[in-house]
Amino acid sequence: MLYKKNMEKIIFARIDSETKKVTFITQVSFWRVKNEYGEVDSRLANNHLKQTIPESKNDLWLDITEKKCGLGYTYDENLNTFIPPKIYNSWILNTQTCEWEPPTPKPEPNLSTEPFYDYTWNEETFSWEQIF
């Protein structure tokens, strides 16, 4: 990834080698991880972070500066993306959006008759319930 010369920090996520979960997020100065072409070098970044945080020596560090990612997300190597934690057991992963979706779509409120309503998922009944 090519970054602007004035970018100062690159954000990295620590991916646990066994669970593939994001366990730690940190920033690194751009100059520590750039190669001679002014690009972030993942090899340099991994070496630097593994020296700085020795207990991560078996883990992978990935640049998440321009990605949607957070603690508890899972890195999917096949999709090369981060998947958020599953909210409900019944929800299904959409591999196109990498988001969890309910088994039934959320109803759209009729704004002319229900302007203050919203819906919440009920995992026991596998249905949407109207809330105020």
KATA-V814148 format. One record per backbone hydrogen bond with DSSP energy under -0.5 kcal/mol. CO is the residue of the C=O (numbers start at 1). NH is the residue of the N-H. E is the energy in kcal/mol with one decimal. If there is no record, write none. Layout:
co-><CO,CO>
nh-><NH,NH>
e-><E,E>
This chain:
co-><1,1,4,8,10,11,11,12,13,13,14,14,14,15,16,20,21,21,22,24,26,28,29,29,30,30,33,35,38,39,40,41,42,43,44,45,46,47,48,49,53,54,56,60,62,64,67,70,73,74,74,75,76,76,81,83,88,92,93,94,94,98,99,101,107,109,110,110,114,118,120,121,122,122,127,129,131>
nh-><3,40,7,30,28,64,65,26,15,62,16,23,24,60,20,75,16,23,72,14,12,10,32,33,33,34,41,38,3,35,42,45,46,47,48,49,50,51,52,53,56,57,59,15,13,67,69,73,22,76,83,77,80,81,76,74,91,101,95,98,99,84,94,92,109,111,113,114,117,131,129,123,126,127,122,120,118>
e-><-0.5,-1.3,-1.7,-2.7,-2.6,-3.1,-0.7,-2.4,-0.6,-2.3,-0.6,-2.4,-0.7,-2.0,-2.1,-3.4,-2.7,-0.6,-2.4,-3.2,-3.1,-2.8,-1.6,-0.6,-1.5,-0.7,-3.4,-1.9,-0.8,-2.7,-0.7,-2.6,-2.6,-2.4,-2.7,-2.8,-2.4,-1.7,-2.3,-2.8,-2.4,-1.8,-1.9,-3.7,-2.6,-1.9,-0.7,-2.0,-3.0,-0.6,-3.0,-0.7,-1.4,-1.5,-3.1,-2.7,-1.2,-2.8,-0.8,-2.6,-0.8,-0.6,-2.7,-3.0,-0.6,-1.0,-1.0,-3.6,-1.3,-3.4,-2.9,-0.7,-1.2,-1.5,-2.9,-2.5,-2.5>
